[in-house]
Amino acid sequence: MSSKTIDYNVISAALLGVALSVGACTSEGPVDNPFLRSAQWRAYVAASDLKSACRPGTPEAMRLVFNGDYKEEIRSYDIRASADGTMLEARRRGSTNLLSMDLLDPLGLWRGEKHVQSIDPATYGRIKTALIQSGFRDSQDDERLKSDTFYWVASACFDGAFRTQVWAWPSDRYERIRFDRVLVAIDGFDKPLREPRPPRAQFADERRENPPFEIRFRGGQLY
């Protein structure tokens, strides 16, 4: 390797070391540290923070997460009501290209985009109605959600009761989803969701070094 050649594997490893040294693992809301995100992903998707805060009399809250092959696109939507109004925090992270790295913000590639906005009662009502129409209150079989596939997870605290549901592709249930179009129309990213497709083939070395991980949905809970 010449002195002018950039070894992006070395850069990534160095950034990982820095990232891990400045943060500890929690599941409180969206994950800002991009390298800790995968380690915290299960806790965040499971919405353990929403669950622990959900009790009679607390404001409603929702978390909806889209996994469009974890390496290619993830989106999350945190919606929380309060006396001052309802806030929507939307995040999106697509695939990363090290050639476009900004040396002034080297973690920016992995951090992704973020939009925070206040939403009116009518918009909140449309999201909640679409979620319920998509089968949020239905009974559901157990699922194994692999990171290289497509799925949605929604958790909410409604009327002091916490509930989580999943929609995995391909399935009739996934085709029933209605809340996705409502969220994408207002999230500020101006990009459509990735269309579902089968997992791409991986070479043996790639799969061994960076294998897909999974989240299990069983008995109405994520593990």
Contacts in CASP RR format, 6 or more apart in sequence:
PFRMAT RR
TARGET T0000
AUTHOR 0000-0000-0000
METHOD contacts of the structure
MODEL  1
MSSKTIDYNVISAALLGVALSVGACTSEGPVDNPFLRSAQWRAYVAASDL
KSACRPGTPEAMRLVFNGDYKEEIRSYDIRASADGTMLEARRRGSTNLLS
MDLLDPLGLWRGEKHVQSIDPATYGRIKTALIQSGFRDSQDDERLKSDTF
YWVASACFDGAFRTQVWAWPSDRYERIRFDRVLVAIDGFDKPLREPRPPR
AQFADERRENPPFEIRFRGGQLY
1 7 0 8 1.000
8 98 0 8 1.000
8 101 0 8 1.000
11 98 0 8 1.000
11 101 0 8 1.000
11 106 0 8 1.000
12 98 0 8 1.000
15 35 0 8 1.000
15 106 0 8 1.000
15 107 0 8 1.000
16 35 0 8 1.000
17 35 0 8 1.000
19 33 0 8 1.000
19 34 0 8 1.000
19 35 0 8 1.000
19 36 0 8 1.000
19 107 0 8 1.000
20 35 0 8 1.000
20 36 0 8 1.000
22 33 0 8 1.000
23 33 0 8 1.000
23 36 0 8 1.000
25 36 0 8 1.000
25 39 0 8 1.000
25 40 0 8 1.000
25 43 0 8 1.000
26 40 0 8 1.000
26 43 0 8 1.000
27 40 0 8 1.000
27 43 0 8 1.000
27 44 0 8 1.000
27 46 0 8 1.000
27 48 0 8 1.000
27 49 0 8 1.000
28 49 0 8 1.000
29 44 0 8 1.000
29 49 0 8 1.000
29 78 0 8 1.000
30 44 0 8 1.000
30 76 0 8 1.000
30 78 0 8 1.000
30 89 0 8 1.000
30 91 0 8 1.000
30 114 0 8 1.000
31 37 0 8 1.000
31 40 0 8 1.000
31 41 0 8 1.000
31 44 0 8 1.000
32 111 0 8 1.000
34 93 0 8 1.000
34 107 0 8 1.000
34 108 0 8 1.000
34 109 0 8 1.000
34 110 0 8 1.000
34 111 0 8 1.000
34 112 0 8 1.000
35 107 0 8 1.000
35 110 0 8 1.000
37 44 0 8 1.000
37 93 0 8 1.000
37 110 0 8 1.000
38 70 0 8 1.000
38 213 0 8 1.000
41 70 0 8 1.000
41 213 0 8 1.000
41 215 0 8 1.000
42 215 0 8 1.000
42 222 0 8 1.000
42 223 0 8 1.000
44 65 0 8 1.000
44 76 0 8 1.000
45 65 0 8 1.000
45 153 0 8 1.000
45 215 0 8 1.000
45 222 0 8 1.000
46 155 0 8 1.000
46 164 0 8 1.000
46 215 0 8 1.000
46 221 0 8 1.000
46 222 0 8 1.000
46 223 0 8 1.000
47 63 0 8 1.000
47 155 0 8 1.000
47 162 0 8 1.000
47 164 0 8 1.000
50 61 0 8 1.000
50 63 0 8 1.000
50 155 0 8 1.000
50 156 0 8 1.000
50 157 0 8 1.000
50 162 0 8 1.000
51 155 0 8 1.000
51 157 0 8 1.000
51 162 0 8 1.000
53 61 0 8 1.000
53 157 0 8 1.000
54 61 0 8 1.000
54 157 0 8 1.000
54 160 0 8 1.000
54 161 0 8 1.000
54 162 0 8 1.000
55 160 0 8 1.000
56 159 0 8 1.000
56 160 0 8 1.000
57 160 0 8 1.000
58 157 0 8 1.000
58 160 0 8 1.000
59 80 0 8 1.000
59 81 0 8 1.000
59 82 0 8 1.000
59 83 0 8 1.000
60 80 0 8 1.000
60 81 0 8 1.000
60 128 0 8 1.000
60 156 0 8 1.000
60 157 0 8 1.000
60 158 0 8 1.000
60 159 0 8 1.000
61 78 0 8 1.000
61 79 0 8 1.000
61 80 0 8 1.000
61 81 0 8 1.000
61 156 0 8 1.000
61 157 0 8 1.000
62 77 0 8 1.000
62 78 0 8 1.000
62 79 0 8 1.000
62 80 0 8 1.000
62 127 0 8 1.000
62 128 0 8 1.000
62 131 0 8 1.000
62 154 0 8 1.000
62 155 0 8 1.000
62 156 0 8 1.000
62 157 0 8 1.000
63 76 0 8 1.000
63 77 0 8 1.000
63 78 0 8 1.000
63 79 0 8 1.000
63 154 0 8 1.000
63 155 0 8 1.000
63 156 0 8 1.000
64 76 0 8 1.000
64 77 0 8 1.000
64 79 0 8 1.000
64 131 0 8 1.000
64 152 0 8 1.000
64 153 0 8 1.000
64 154 0 8 1.000
64 155 0 8 1.000
64 179 0 8 1.000
64 183 0 8 1.000
65 74 0 8 1.000
65 75 0 8 1.000
65 76 0 8 1.000
65 77 0 8 1.000
65 152 0 8 1.000
65 153 0 8 1.000
65 154 0 8 1.000
66 73 0 8 1.000
66 74 0 8 1.000
66 75 0 8 1.000
66 76 0 8 1.000
66 151 0 8 1.000
66 152 0 8 1.000
66 180 0 8 1.000
66 193 0 8 1.000
67 74 0 8 1.000
67 145 0 8 1.000
67 147 0 8 1.000
67 149 0 8 1.000
67 150 0 8 1.000
67 151 0 8 1.000
67 152 0 8 1.000
67 153 0 8 1.000
68 74 0 8 1.000
68 149 0 8 1.000
68 150 0 8 1.000
68 151 0 8 1.000
68 193 0 8 1.000
68 194 0 8 1.000
68 196 0 8 1.000
69 147 0 8 1.000
69 148 0 8 1.000
69 149 0 8 1.000
69 150 0 8 1.000
69 194 0 8 1.000
69 199 0 8 1.000
69 200 0 8 1.000
70 147 0 8 1.000
70 148 0 8 1.000
70 212 0 8 1.000
70 213 0 8 1.000
71 95 0 8 1.000
71 147 0 8 1.000
71 148 0 8 1.000
72 94 0 8 1.000
72 95 0 8 1.000
72 194 0 8 1.000
73 92 0 8 1.000
73 93 0 8 1.000
73 94 0 8 1.000
73 95 0 8 1.000
73 193 0 8 1.000
73 194 0 8 1.000
74 92 0 8 1.000
74 93 0 8 1.000
74 94 0 8 1.000
75 90 0 8 1.000
75 91 0 8 1.000
75 92 0 8 1.000
75 93 0 8 1.000
75 183 0 8 1.000
75 187 0 8 1.000
75 189 0 8 1.000
75 193 0 8 1.000
76 90 0 8 1.000
76 91 0 8 1.000
77 88 0 8 1.000
77 89 0 8 1.000
77 90 0 8 1.000
77 91 0 8 1.000
77 183 0 8 1.000
77 187 0 8 1.000
78 88 0 8 1.000
78 89 0 8 1.000
78 90 0 8 1.000
79 86 0 8 1.000
79 87 0 8 1.000
79 88 0 8 1.000
79 89 0 8 1.000
79 119 0 8 1.000
79 124 0 8 1.000
79 127 0 8 1.000
80 86 0 8 1.000
80 87 0 8 1.000
81 124 0 8 1.000
85 118 0 8 1.000
86 118 0 8 1.000
86 119 0 8 1.000
86 120 0 8 1.000
86 121 0 8 1.000
86 124 0 8 1.000
87 116 0 8 1.000
87 117 0 8 1.000
87 118 0 8 1.000
87 119 0 8 1.000
88 116 0 8 1.000
88 117 0 8 1.000
88 118 0 8 1.000
88 119 0 8 1.000
88 186 0 8 1.000
88 187 0 8 1.000
89 114 0 8 1.000
89 115 0 8 1.000
89 116 0 8 1.000
90 114 0 8 1.000
90 115 0 8 1.000
90 116 0 8 1.000
90 117 0 8 1.000
90 183 0 8 1.000
90 187 0 8 1.000
90 188 0 8 1.000
90 189 0 8 1.000
91 112 0 8 1.000
91 113 0 8 1.000
91 114 0 8 1.000
91 115 0 8 1.000
92 112 0 8 1.000
92 113 0 8 1.000
92 114 0 8 1.000
92 187 0 8 1.000
92 189 0 8 1.000
92 191 0 8 1.000
93 110 0 8 1.000
93 111 0 8 1.000
93 112 0 8 1.000
93 113 0 8 1.000
94 112 0 8 1.000
96 109 0 8 1.000
96 110 0 8 1.000
97 109 0 8 1.000
98 109 0 8 1.000
100 109 0 8 1.000
101 109 0 8 1.000
102 108 0 8 1.000
102 109 0 8 1.000
113 189 0 8 1.000
115 187 0 8 1.000
115 188 0 8 1.000
115 189 0 8 1.000
117 186 0 8 1.000
119 127 0 8 1.000
119 186 0 8 1.000
123 186 0 8 1.000
126 182 0 8 1.000
127 179 0 8 1.000
127 182 0 8 1.000
127 183 0 8 1.000
128 158 0 8 1.000
130 178 0 8 1.000
130 179 0 8 1.000
130 181 0 8 1.000
130 182 0 8 1.000
131 154 0 8 1.000
131 156 0 8 1.000
131 178 0 8 1.000
131 179 0 8 1.000
133 176 0 8 1.000
133 178 0 8 1.000
134 154 0 8 1.000
134 167 0 8 1.000
134 176 0 8 1.000
134 177 0 8 1.000
134 178 0 8 1.000
134 179 0 8 1.000
135 165 0 8 1.000
135 173 0 8 1.000
135 176 0 8 1.000
136 154 0 8 1.000
136 156 0 8 1.000
136 163 0 8 1.000
136 165 0 8 1.000
137 163 0 8 1.000
138 165 0 8 1.000
140 165 0 8 1.000
140 166 0 8 1.000
140 173 0 8 1.000
140 217 0 8 1.000
140 220 0 8 1.000
142 216 0 8 1.000
142 217 0 8 1.000
142 218 0 8 1.000
142 219 0 8 1.000
143 151 0 8 1.000
143 166 0 8 1.000
143 168 0 8 1.000
143 216 0 8 1.000
143 217 0 8 1.000
144 214 0 8 1.000
144 215 0 8 1.000
144 216 0 8 1.000
144 217 0 8 1.000
145 151 0 8 1.000
145 153 0 8 1.000
145 166 0 8 1.000
145 168 0 8 1.000
145 214 0 8 1.000
145 215 0 8 1.000
145 216 0 8 1.000
145 217 0 8 1.000
146 199 0 8 1.000
146 212 0 8 1.000
146 213 0 8 1.000
146 214 0 8 1.000
147 212 0 8 1.000
147 213 0 8 1.000
147 214 0 8 1.000
148 199 0 8 1.000
148 200 0 8 1.000
148 212 0 8 1.000
149 168 0 8 1.000
149 169 0 8 1.000
149 199 0 8 1.000
150 168 0 8 1.000
150 169 0 8 1.000
150 174 0 8 1.000
150 194 0 8 1.000
150 196 0 8 1.000
150 197 0 8 1.000
151 166 0 8 1.000
151 167 0 8 1.000
151 168 0 8 1.000
151 169 0 8 1.000
151 174 0 8 1.000
152 166 0 8 1.000
152 167 0 8 1.000
152 174 0 8 1.000
152 177 0 8 1.000
152 180 0 8 1.000
153 164 0 8 1.000
153 165 0 8 1.000
153 166 0 8 1.000
153 167 0 8 1.000
153 215 0 8 1.000
153 217 0 8 1.000
153 222 0 8 1.000
154 164 0 8 1.000
154 165 0 8 1.000
154 166 0 8 1.000
154 167 0 8 1.000
154 179 0 8 1.000
155 162 0 8 1.000
155 163 0 8 1.000
155 164 0 8 1.000
155 165 0 8 1.000
156 162 0 8 1.000
156 163 0 8 1.000
163 220 0 8 1.000
164 217 0 8 1.000
164 220 0 8 1.000
164 221 0 8 1.000
164 222 0 8 1.000
165 220 0 8 1.000
166 217 0 8 1.000
166 222 0 8 1.000
167 173 0 8 1.000
167 174 0 8 1.000
167 176 0 8 1.000
167 177 0 8 1.000
168 174 0 8 1.000
169 196 0 8 1.000
170 196 0 8 1.000
174 196 0 8 1.000
180 193 0 8 1.000
184 192 0 8 1.000
184 193 0 8 1.000
199 212 0 8 1.000
215 222 0 8 1.000
215 223 0 8 1.000
216 222 0 8 1.000
216 223 0 8 1.000
217 223 0 8 1.000
END
